[in-house]
Amino acid sequence: MTIPRHVAIIMDGNGRWAKAHHLPKIAGHRAGAKSVRRAIEAARELGIKVLTLYTFSTENWKRPRNEVDALFRLLGEYLDKEEAELKKNDIRFSVIGDGNALPETVRLKIKRVMGSTSGNAGLTLNLALNYGSRSEILQAAKAIAKDAASGRLDPEKVDEKLFSEYLYTKDLPDPDLLIRTSGECRVSNFLLWQIAYCELYITKKLWPDFKKTDFKKAVTEYQRRERRFGG
């Protein structure tokens, strides 16, 4: 049966998980990091080529400063700890989003891990960091307008394929399956252009409780669906 090439996940529910377990919020994020590893393992076992995880949105800056700082510390720890595993398992690490606002220490670690895994040809692990789809689309529109105004681009040549080449995801296939945990039924400014014909899968499981079997269940559900692409 058809395996999705690209699976995207909105990892939701870390805070609620921590609250339910009477733990500080950062404990929920740490538990969520374990689910990231399980999702990567499941994706590799199924032969999925791209896994995109909504890690930190442009709206997440509104959270308390201590939580934001803790999230970036956790990300830095993850990159240090998992780099060897990524290299060993032929996983290429990539990032989409506006990296300029990220802490310098995190930017340097991202650059290092992207470089050390750039030759890997198995799964692409793609983190959406400081990512917002509306700002991505606006950035693309501005770049196209600039190129048109300078004469480098004929506006009449702008079509969906060309527009996609101005997005962060220009080197990736569009997602085939979008998974959202915690039961929320919204896409939260995530890959709005790219998920136009994506299959959606919503589960009430909180992200820290999301297991490999849950990932595989979502893929099985995807395989049952008939994708018509508007036809």
Buried (B, 14 or more C-beta within 10 A) or exposed (E): EEBBBBBBBBBBBBBBBBEEEEEBBBBBBBBBBEBBBBBBBBBBEBEBBBBBBBBBBBEBEEBEEEBBEBBBBBBBEBBEEBBEEBBEBEBBBBBBBBBEEBBEEBBEBBEBBBEBBEEBEBBBBBBBBBBBBEBBBEBBEEBBEEBBEEEEBEEEEBEEEEBBEBBBBEEBEBBBBBBBBBEEEEBBBBBBBBBEEBBEBBBEBBBBBBEBEBBBBBBEBBEEEEEEEEE
